[in-house]
Amino acid sequence: MTKKYQLILYFVLVGLLVLTGCSELTKQPVNGNPTPNQFDSAEQVKVHILDIGQGDAILIQSTKDNILIDGGNKGQGENVIQYLKKFNVKQLNAVISTHPDADHIGGLADVIDAFPVKSVFAPRVTHTTFAYRNFLQSVKAKQLKIHVAKEGISIPVEENMLKLQFIGPIKEYVQSDLNDWSAVLLMQYGVNKFLFTGDAETRAEEDMLAAHLIPKVDVLKVSHHGAKEATNANFLSQAKPTYAAISVGTDNRYDHPTSEALNRLKKAHAKIYRTDEDGTITFSSNGKNISVKEEK
């Protein structure tokens, strides 16, 4: 296959999946299937921040739903699959790609290939990385469409008390600013609120604040692995997280999490958990109270 033909094939694939295939999801019931006895009667929703090195992979589970946010780097795909099997995942209600960076999207192709998937969400951003192309090809192979992840779009779930809604991105950014394109998801279960921020940085945080979209939350998945350009003081003064979870690799070359981000979190009185120190972090909610488990 010539290089010219490869490029033509690639852009046709992107056009089908991202430009014409993206749509807002209609409200259709979907079925997840975690084993019922995984959950105590007082613990109906669990959020697993997976220990997959420098990258993000987060599993949200109710007794009826399985939702995966990101899949780590390409080399972590099989590890994410094994984690999901450990938590008795047999199918995924939704897969969310927060943005095309390899440490978030790299393992998603393997996951989509390995499990039945009901729906896929991603921001409407075009990109040309090898990891992103693999993601698009796996989505196409499963005959799935990519639903646009943007402010105001909800993910339908079967658990009545569980609500999942994107609060970002709220606008279009320069295509090269992939972090600010991050799909930002707000989860509410009972009175408990969780905020998953991808790699959203200062501009995206300021835009969400200006639109009055940031509530007080119980759990914050810290943006961009604790980079200094994210989790700013104004953002934290509004979110006021009780718990902050940082997905980060041991001795990573970016020096994440940075002292600036950690100091801001400490000043906000957030209890900090880190996958490089604590392993996989699981938050369990009964709709009123939250418990935390660390597993190295």
C-alpha positions in Angstrom: 0.0 0.0 0.0 1.5 3.3 -1.0 2.0 6.1 1.5 -0.5 8.3 -0.5 -3.2 5.6 -0.4 -2.6 5.2 3.4 -3.1 8.9 3.9 -6.3 8.9 1.8 -7.6 5.8 3.8 -6.8 7.5 7.1 -8.6 10.7 6.4 -11.6 8.8 5.0 -11.8 6.9 8.3 -11.5 10.1 10.3 -14.2 11.7 8.2 -16.6 8.8 8.7 -16.1 8.5 12.4 -15.4 12.0 13.7 -17.0 14.4 11.3 -20.2 12.6 10.1 -20.3 9.9 12.7 -20.3 12.1 15.7 -23.7 12.7 17.1 -25.4 13.6 20.4 -26.6 10.4 22.1 -30.2 9.7 22.2 -31.5 8.4 25.5 -31.4 4.6 25.1 -31.2 2.1 28.0 -27.9 0.2 28.1 -27.0 -2.8 30.2 -23.9 -3.2 32.3 -23.2 -6.3 34.3 -21.0 -6.1 37.3 -21.6 -9.1 39.6 -24.3 -8.0 42.1 -22.4 -9.4 45.1 -19.5 -7.1 44.3 -21.5 -4.4 46.1 -22.5 -4.2 49.7 -26.1 -2.8 50.1 -24.6 0.4 51.5 -22.1 0.8 48.6 -23.8 1.2 45.3 -21.2 3.0 43.2 -17.5 2.4 43.0 -14.9 4.5 41.2 -11.5 2.8 40.5 -8.6 5.0 39.6 -6.4 2.4 38.0 -2.7 2.2 38.7 -1.4 2.1 35.1 1.7 4.3 35.3 1.8 7.7 33.6 -1.6 8.0 32.2 -5.3 7.8 33.0 -7.7 4.8 33.2 -10.8 5.1 35.4 -13.7 2.6 35.9 -17.1 3.7 37.2 -19.3 0.9 38.3 -22.8 0.6 39.7 -24.8 -2.6 40.1 -26.0 -2.1 36.6 -23.4 0.0 34.8 -19.8 -0.1 33.7 -18.2 3.1 32.3 -14.5 3.4 31.4 -12.8 6.8 31.1 -9.5 6.5 29.1 -7.3 3.5 28.8 -3.7 4.5 29.6 -0.8 4.3 27.1 -0.7 1.7 24.3 1.5 -0.6 26.3 -1.0 -0.5 29.2 -4.0 -1.8 27.2 -3.6 -5.4 28.4 -3.2 -4.3 32.0 -6.4 -2.3 31.8 -8.2 -5.3 30.3 -7.0 -7.5 33.2 -8.1 -4.8 35.7 -11.6 -4.8 34.2 -11.8 -8.6 34.3 -10.7 -8.5 37.9 -13.7 -6.2 38.7 -16.0 -8.7 36.8 -16.5 -6.4 33.8 -18.0 -8.3 30.9 -19.3 -5.4 28.9 -19.0 -1.6 28.9 -22.0 0.7 28.8 -19.7 3.6 27.7 -16.1 4.2 26.8 -14.9 7.8 27.1 -11.8 9.1 25.4 -11.1 12.4 27.1 -8.7 13.6 24.4 -6.2 12.0 21.9 -3.0 12.1 23.9 -1.4 8.7 23.9 -1.3 8.3 27.7 -5.1 8.5 27.7 -6.1 6.9 24.4 -3.3 4.5 23.8 -4.9 1.5 25.5 -8.5 2.1 24.4 -8.2 0.2 21.1 -7.2 -3.0 23.0 -10.1 -2.5 25.4 -12.7 -1.9 22.7 -11.4 -5.0 20.9 -11.7 -7.1 24.1 -15.2 -6.2 25.4 -18.6 -5.6 24.0 -19.1 -1.8 24.1 -22.5 0.0 24.0 -21.4 3.6 23.2 -18.2 5.7 22.7 -17.8 9.4 23.6 -15.0 11.7 22.6 -14.6 15.5 22.0 -14.9 16.6 18.4 -11.2 17.1 17.7 -9.2 15.8 14.7 -5.8 14.4 15.4 -3.3 12.2 13.6 -1.4 10.3 16.2 -0.9 6.5 15.7 -2.8 5.9 19.0 -5.7 7.9 17.8 -5.9 6.2 14.5 -5.9 2.8 16.3 -8.8 4.0 18.5 -10.8 5.1 15.4 -10.2 1.8 13.6 -11.3 -0.2 16.7 -14.5 1.9 16.9 -15.2 1.4 13.3 -14.6 -2.4 13.5 -17.2 -2.6 16.2 -19.6 -0.6 14.0 -19.9 2.1 16.7 -20.3 5.8 16.3 -18.5 8.4 18.3 -20.9 10.6 20.3 -19.7 14.1 20.9 -18.4 14.7 24.4 -19.1 18.4 25.2 -20.9 20.5 27.8 -24.5 19.5 28.4 -24.3 16.0 27.0 -25.4 13.2 29.4 -24.5 9.5 29.4 -27.6 7.4 30.0 -27.3 4.8 32.7 -29.6 2.3 34.4 -28.8 3.2 38.0 -31.6 5.6 38.9 -29.6 7.7 41.4 -26.5 7.9 39.1 -26.1 10.9 36.8 -23.2 11.5 34.4 -23.0 14.7 32.5 -20.2 16.4 30.6 -19.4 20.0 31.6 -16.5 20.4 29.2 -15.3 21.3 26.7 -17.7 24.2 26.5 -16.1 25.7 23.4 -13.6 25.0 20.6 -9.9 25.5 21.2 -6.9 25.6 19.0 -6.5 22.0 17.6 -2.9 21.9 19.0 -4.2 22.6 22.5 -5.4 19.0 23.1 -5.5 19.2 26.9 -8.1 22.0 26.9 -10.3 19.9 24.6 -10.5 17.3 27.4 -13.9 15.8 28.0 -14.7 16.8 31.6 -17.3 14.6 33.3 -19.4 15.4 36.4 -20.8 12.4 38.2 -23.5 12.6 40.9 -24.7 9.7 43.0 -27.1 10.8 45.7 -25.5 13.9 47.2 -22.0 12.7 46.4 -20.2 14.4 43.4 -17.1 13.3 41.5 -15.3 15.4 38.9 -13.1 13.8 36.2 -11.1 16.4 34.4 -8.9 14.6 31.8 -5.9 16.9 31.2 -7.9 20.2 31.2 -5.6 23.1 31.9 -5.9 26.8 32.9 -7.9 28.1 29.9 -10.5 25.3 30.1 -10.8 25.6 33.9 -11.3 29.4 33.5 -14.0 28.9 30.9 -15.9 26.4 33.0 -15.7 28.7 36.0 -16.9 31.6 34.0 -19.9 29.5 32.9 -20.6 28.6 36.5 -20.3 24.9 35.8 -17.9 23.9 38.6 -19.8 22.7 41.8 -18.4 21.7 45.1 -17.3 18.1 44.8 -16.4 15.2 47.1 -13.8 13.7 44.8 -11.6 15.4 42.1 -9.6 13.4 39.6 -6.7 15.9 39.4 -6.1 17.2 35.9 -3.0 16.4 33.8 -1.4 14.2 36.5 -0.7 17.1 38.8 0.9 19.5 36.2 1.4 23.0 37.3 -0.7 24.4 34.5 -3.9 22.8 35.9 -5.8 22.5 39.2 -5.5 26.2 39.8 -6.3 28.1 43.0 -9.5 29.7 41.6 -10.7 26.3 40.3 -10.0 24.7 43.7 -11.7 27.5 45.6 -14.9 26.6 43.7 -14.6 22.8 43.6 -13.4 22.5 47.3 -12.7 18.7 46.9 -12.6 16.5 50.0 -10.5 14.0 48.2 -8.1 14.5 45.3 -6.8 11.5 43.2 -3.7 11.8 41.0 -3.1 9.2 38.3 0.7 9.3 37.8 3.7 7.1 37.1 6.6 6.5 39.4 9.6 8.6 38.7 8.0 10.0 35.5 10.0 12.3 33.2 7.6 15.2 33.7 8.1 15.4 37.5 4.4 15.0 38.0 2.8 15.8 40.3 4.4 19.2 40.6 5.0 20.9 43.9 2.8 23.8 42.7 -0.2 21.6 42.2 0.4 19.7 45.4 0.7 22.9 47.4 -2.5 24.2 45.9 -4.3 21.0 46.8 -3.0 21.1 50.4 -4.0 24.7 50.7 -7.5 23.6 49.7 -7.5 21.0 52.5 -8.0 18.1 50.0 -6.9 14.6 51.1 -4.5 13.5 48.4 -4.1 10.0 46.9 -1.6 9.1 44.2 -1.4 5.9 42.1 2.4 6.0 42.2 2.3 5.7 46.0 -1.0 4.2 46.8 -1.7 1.9 43.8 -5.2 1.6 42.5 -7.5 3.9 44.4 -11.2 2.9 44.9 -13.8 5.3 46.1 -17.1 3.7 47.2 -20.3 5.8 47.6 -23.7 4.9 49.1 -25.0 8.3 47.9 -24.3 10.0 51.2 -20.9 8.8 52.4 -17.6 7.9 50.7 -15.0 5.4 51.7 -11.5 5.0 50.1 -9.4 1.8 49.5 -5.8 1.7 48.3 -4.4 -1.4 46.6 -0.8 -1.7 45.6 
